[in-house]
């Protein structure tokens, strides 16, 4: 059995996936999330200005790209 993903890994995956504009259903499928979980994380990321929403599509912002760089650096250092 695989270990559960951490919140950091889920956020990282969503931000990576949304480098191109994506609808919520695409995020759910591409990041393997159920509806309540996807809504919770997407709402958090929009609130933190890491995702923007335009015509029902979400896209990673500059702040989100900075987060991706930081988490990748930490991940590579640890693993």
N, C-alpha and C positions, 0 to 999 in steps of 0.2 A: 504494500500500500504506500502511495506517495504521501509525503508530509504536506500539510496544508500550506498554502501560500500566505505570506505575511501581508499586512496592509500595504507595506512599502512596495512589495512585488506587484500587487494588484494595481496600485497607482502607477508604477513604472510601466506596466504592460498597457494600461489605458492610454497614458501619455504617448508612448511609442506608437501605438496603433492609430492615434488621432493626429499624427503628423499630417496626414491627409484628412480632409473633412469626412466625418462619418456620422451616420444616424445612430440612434440609441440601439436599435436592433442589431446593427452591424457590430457595435461595441460589445453587446452581450454575446454574440456568436464568436467574434474574433478573440475575445478575452475569456471565454468560457465562464460567464457570469449569469446568474438568474436575475429576474427583473428587479426585485427589491435591492439586491446587492449592487447592481449596476446603477440604479437610480441614486442610491446613497453615495457611492463614490463619485459619480458624475456631478451631482449637486455640490459635494464638497469641493471638487476641483474647480467648478465654476465660481463658487464662493471665494476660493483662494486665488482666483485669477490665473489658474494654470490651464484652464480650458475656456474657450469662448463658444457661444452658441449663435449661429446665424442660419436662419431658415431651417430649423430642426437638425442642423448638422453641427457637430462639435469639432473643434480644432485646437491643437496644442498652441499655447502662447509662448512668448519669450521666457516668461517665468517657469513655465512647464518644461521647456527645453533645458533651462538651467538645472532644474530638479533631476532630469534624466542624466545630465552630465555628472552631477554629484553622486547619484545613487550608483551609476555605472562605475565610477572611480572607487567608491567604497566597496562595491561588490567584487571588483577585480582585485582589490587589495586583500580582502578577506578570503576569497576563494580562488 
